[in-house]
């Protein structure tokens, strides 16, 4: 009796339903009043059943599973645990978790079940709401055209969207749980690991950089990575959140542009022609090549930022005419042009010019060939021809 009194005292002070099922009757003996608090039913309102007096109120789709679980436990003399839905007296549905163990008599025959039933409704609802929110967040992540992922404190993927998995050429199952560092290109893995550890150690607040990665098939691609610390609503540190954008095409375009610029620069500097780059609006010189310096007699710092007329290379009128023509027509081809050397000598050039775009601004690219010697030779030939004709005409016949 003392033992039973202690048991009842304990039962009355737990938040769960505490019961005993008398197996020969299928009737439940409740040891506390939580049955009414949780289900709305009084003890005497629940009638006898095949395994317990509550079974008639179990939701139809769950009832047979509960009966089979309890009968199997009785047959095996083993503990059981089963979750099921239960109709509250007011018509709402509860989620209950029941745990029980079978007691036998001295002959080994099962005589009763002692068990505990816990109301899991609020927890179940919270889990479902959390799952729904998680599904919604995942759908939102999957609509993004950039990779999005969460990393835990060890630098492993805990969550990612479809785009992130696609970037690495992996299934979601392959990606989740893998180490971020394993996807970084070997040439950048060391510096990437240092940055990752600095982020995890709060030494860096965020990173925003270009990095090379490796797909599952071994091919490489360039990505733009942004990453920072990630916290929950209570401020608890959850790891890192990052986005990754495939910038391979941009990198390839930048490389092609760099190569093109290198080729242009090489041609610009080494060409045996006089080349200048000028602002189309002001006519001010932005750059000249070595051949121009050699032919004009000027030093580079005497030219940059000045106009051709200011250095005496050409007249103000001629400069205005050339710029106006270029603004209206966009190019000049093979025009003979007289300019002046720094020492005052006249230089004859065959001039061509074209408007090009550099850094989004219009520039005048001028290319000229020094034909001074050729003109002198042509003039000498003409003079010789005139002399010869004069001799022939004045010679006695």
Residue pairs with C-beta under 8 A, 6 or more apart in sequence:
7 31
8 31
8 32
11 18
11 31
11 32
12 31
12 32
12 33
14 32
14 34
14 116
15 34
15 118
16 34
16 116
16 117
16 118
16 119
17 30
17 32
17 34
17 35
17 38
17 116
17 117
17 118
18 30
18 31
18 32
18 34
18 115
18 116
19 28
19 29
19 30
19 31
19 35
19 52
19 114
19 115
19 116
19 117
20 28
20 29
20 31
20 112
20 113
20 114
20 115
21 27
21 28
21 29
21 51
21 52
21 53
21 100
21 112
21 113
21 115
22 28
22 29
22 111
22 112
23 74
23 110
23 111
23 112
23 113
24 111
25 48
26 48
26 49
26 50
26 51
26 52
26 53
27 48
27 53
28 46
28 52
28 53
28 54
30 43
35 41
35 42
35 43
35 46
36 42
36 43
38 94
38 96
38 117
38 119
39 54
39 57
39 86
39 88
39 89
39 94
40 88
40 89
40 90
41 57
41 89
45 89
46 53
46 54
46 56
46 57
47 53
47 56
49 55
49 56
50 67
51 66
51 67
51 70
51 71
51 74
52 70
52 113
54 86
55 63
55 66
55 67
57 86
57 87
58 66
58 84
58 85
58 86
58 87
59 84
59 85
59 86
59 87
59 93
61 85
62 84
62 85
63 84
65 82
65 84
66 82
66 84
66 98
69 80
69 82
70 80
70 82
70 100
70 113
72 78
72 80
73 79
73 80
73 100
73 101
73 102
73 113
74 102
74 110
74 113
77 102
77 104
77 108
77 110
78 101
78 102
79 99
79 100
79 101
79 102
80 98
80 99
80 100
80 101
81 97
81 98
81 99
82 97
82 98
83 95
83 96
83 97
83 98
83 120
84 95
84 96
84 98
85 93
85 94
85 95
85 96
86 93
86 94
86 95
86 96
87 93
87 94
88 94
94 119
94 121
95 119
95 120
95 121
95 123
95 124
96 117
96 118
96 119
96 120
96 121
97 117
97 118
97 120
98 115
98 116
98 117
98 118
99 115
99 116
99 118
100 113
100 114
100 115
100 116
101 113
101 114
101 115
102 110
102 112
102 113
103 110
103 111
103 112
103 113
103 114
104 110
104 111
105 111
138 159
138 161
141 148
141 160
141 161
142 161
142 162
142 163
144 161
144 163
145 163
146 163
146 243
146 244
146 245
147 160
147 161
147 163
147 164
147 166
147 167
147 223
147 243
147 244
147 245
148 160
148 161
148 163
148 164
148 241
148 242
148 243
148 244
149 157
149 159
149 160
149 161
149 164
149 175
149 241
149 242
149 244
150 157
150 158
150 159
150 160
150 230
150 238
150 239
150 240
150 241
151 157
151 158
151 180
151 239
151 240
151 241
151 242
152 158
152 238
152 239
153 200
153 237
153 239
154 179
155 179
155 180
155 181
155 196
155 200
155 240
156 177
156 178
156 179
156 180
157 175
157 176
157 177
157 178
157 180
158 176
158 177
158 239
159 176
160 172
160 175
160 176
162 172
164 175
164 244
165 171
165 172
165 174
165 175
167 213
167 215
167 221
167 223
167 244
167 246
168 175
168 183
168 213
168 214
168 215
168 216
169 215
169 216
169 217
169 219
170 178
170 215
170 216
174 216
180 196
181 189
181 192
181 193
181 196
183 213
183 214
184 192
184 211
184 212
184 213
184 214
185 211
185 212
185 213
185 214
185 220
186 214
187 212
188 211
188 212
192 211
195 204
195 207
196 240
198 204
199 206
199 207
199 227
199 228
199 229
199 240
200 239
200 240
202 229
205 228
205 229
206 226
206 227
206 228
206 229
207 225
207 226
207 227
207 228
208 224
208 225
208 226
209 224
209 225
210 222
210 223
210 224
210 225
210 247
210 251
211 222
211 223
211 225
212 220
212 221
212 222
212 223
213 220
213 221
213 222
213 223
213 244
214 220
215 221
221 246
221 248
222 246
222 247
222 248
222 250
222 251
223 244
223 245
223 246
223 247
224 244
224 245
224 247
225 242
225 243
225 244
226 242
226 243
227 240
227 241
227 242
227 243
228 240
228 241
228 242
229 237
229 239
229 240
229 241
230 237
230 238
230 239
230 240
230 241
231 237
231 238
232 238
268 275
268 277
268 287
268 289
269 289
269 290
270 289
270 290
271 289
271 291
271 367
272 291
273 289
273 291
273 367
273 368
273 369
274 288
274 289
274 291
274 292
274 295
274 296
274 349
274 366
274 367
274 368
274 369
274 370
275 288
275 289
275 291
275 292
275 365
275 366
275 367
275 368
276 285
276 287
276 288
276 289
276 292
276 364
276 365
276 366
277 285
277 286
277 287
277 288
277 358
277 363
277 364
277 365
277 366
278 284
278 285
278 286
278 308
278 363
278 364
278 366
279 286
279 361
279 363
279 364
280 323
280 326
280 327
280 355
280 362
280 363
280 364
281 362
282 307
283 307
283 308
283 309
283 319
283 323
283 364
284 305
284 306
284 307
285 303
285 304
285 305
285 306
285 307
285 308
286 304
286 363
287 304
288 300
288 303
288 304
293 299
293 300
293 303
295 341
295 347
295 370
296 303
296 313
296 339
296 341
296 342
296 347
297 341
297 342
297 343
298 311
298 342
302 311
303 311
307 319
308 314
308 319
308 339
309 315
309 316
309 318
309 319
311 342
312 340
312 342
313 339
313 340
314 322
314 337
314 338
314 339
314 340
318 337
322 332
322 351
322 353
323 364
325 332
326 332
326 353
326 354
326 355
326 364
327 355
330 354
330 355
331 352
331 353
331 354
331 355
332 351
332 352
332 353
332 354
333 352
334 350
334 351
334 352
335 350
335 351
335 352
336 348
336 349
336 350
336 351
336 371
337 348
337 349
337 350
337 351
337 368
338 346
338 347
338 348
338 349
339 346
339 347
339 349
339 368
340 346
340 347
341 347
346 372
347 370
347 372
348 370
348 371
348 372
348 375
349 368
349 369
349 370
349 371
349 372
350 368
350 369
350 371
351 366
351 367
351 368
352 366
352 367
352 368
353 364
353 365
353 366
353 367
354 364
354 365
355 362
355 363
355 364
355 365
356 362
356 363
356 364
356 365
357 363
